[in-house]
Amino acid sequence: MFFEKPNVLIQNSFEHINRDIIRKSNRLTLFIFLVYLAILCLRHPLVGSDLGYGVSFGYLGRFSRIASNPWNNLTSGLEGLHYEIGFVYLDKLIGCITTNTNAYIAIISVISFLPCYYFIKKNAEYPVESWLIFLSLPSALMMYSGLRQAIAMGICLLAYRFVKEKRLIKFIICVFFASLFHRTALFFLVSYPMYYMNFSKNKKITSVVLLPLIFILKIPLLKAITSFFGASLEVGETNAFMLLTLLSAIYVFVIIMSDETSDVGAINLFYVACIIQAFGGANLLITRVGYYFLPFVSLVLPPLLNKKVASVRTRVLIKTVVLLCFVALGLYLLATTDWANTVNYKFYWK
């Protein structure tokens, strides 16, 4: 009995940490959000290749042009750029307030990143762990460079609420509104039927086998699909294998650990991200479509890592290793993703 009391004390201490610091730490969740938002808002315009710092093209140069254009001719000088009308009007509205490029970056950062905070706060069972995972994903990198898609992704994450509440009309309206900032948002419409599909265990196992097959056959499959619809799509090889391997391993873990209490809908949407990533190695645009669905891994994984299927110490060890792997992935992406250019991060006053 004497030796059992310290073990009980340790176990209760770990449970207290999980309950009061990780699962219910709203203050820490808000702190993480505010720190990352400050990093986005205060970055130098050099960070983010699509911003086009110091040149006439890019988001900054086009913002200056749109801000100076009259309301009845906002797209003057933007011919061939295929800017969505929602983003053009947003640029004009911001231009009526300020033409300062640093202020412009800060405003866009708030608009695109605030919905991500709402998404995590309202849907994550373990928000701190979900934040660590979310910020390690390529979806978070969109905030630095792909301004239009970052806004569209934020709106789609807000629309997830209507999926869960079975409000189809509001969901469709929200997604179509997101498409006014980036057309790829329309692909998020598949999330509504996918959320409510219930696959058997055998079908889930089959779905795992499909991922490597799609990856191997992605180029002929894409060529066949585009040929069938009479469309054109640039097909080639991109470096997507590492992320696909990670996502596939996580999906296998999810299938093994999930039960009747798991969020099946979110798991289905995470699988959509896996499928798109398998195809995405052949086309960069397809890869970026997957960024709308990648955030759902941040909802799916933490509850499974906290399941009481092992001792407290074992669970803490597993969680620590998994979260450190995600942090390592995030740092790797920050250092190697050319289009984000985050490796050269500095504050705007430097």
Disulfide bonds with the S-S distance in Angstrom:
none
